[in-house]
């Protein structure tokens, strides 16, 4: 192991040591010991290791993403729960090492860069869902059926626009629906009240919709939603088929 002494942050007596493992594209594995305090950010770690955002593509559990502003590419954490409410696409400059470790139950930091990297972009799902709710796409598929079943209305469009697409402020980049799915599926059991609180969501039917399409089954005895891998895989297949059909319809229209 290569142990490199890093500069101290805050009071030296309050610092904590963490093992950091990094592997660049085509490079040897590097191990570091990094000392940090409660205010040290992931950006501080990047700077100390001499890395830029494009040097880090993923962590061990795929919790990192990139986004663009103009010609610049930035590194972010897909989500962090702060004071009980999930924050999406948190820039590394705004995420402390402590928050990162606690959010994902990490005891070390493992970052790497594979053969290539690209900026994260929004999937077409949110646009698809808005189109279905507006009644502009009526082909009977899985998503259309689910929208009707859960009676999703205009309040959902407003929520998606504000929380995921960040319209009209545009301060943050859009949130890829796969980040939302990943966050949901990290818990095997959800209470609908906790779910709605963490999502800062008032529409119970939209909350139930998100849980169901991600493979959660409601249990009346406990009043909880339990993850079912069988339902998750089945819904994922139907979900992808519907999204592909929608994309094909757009390409056909454009063509």
Secondary structure as UniProt FT lines:
FT   HELIX           12..14
FT   STRAND          16..23
FT   TURN            25..26
FT   STRAND          30..36
FT   TURN            38..39
FT   HELIX           42..49
FT   HELIX           53..55
FT   STRAND          58..59
FT   TURN            60..61
FT   STRAND          64..69
FT   TURN            70..71
FT   STRAND          72..82
FT   TURN            83..84
FT   STRAND          85..91
FT   HELIX           92..94
FT   HELIX           97..103
FT   TURN            104..105
FT   STRAND          108..112
FT   HELIX           125..133
FT   TURN            134..135
FT   HELIX           142..149
FT   TURN            150..151
FT   HELIX           154..159
FT   HELIX           160..164
FT   TURN            167..169
FT   HELIX           177..185
FT   STRAND          189..190
FT   HELIX           192..198
FT   TURN            199..200
FT   HELIX           204..213
FT   TURN            214..215
FT   STRAND          216..219
FT   TURN            220..223
FT   STRAND          224..227
FT   HELIX           229..254
//
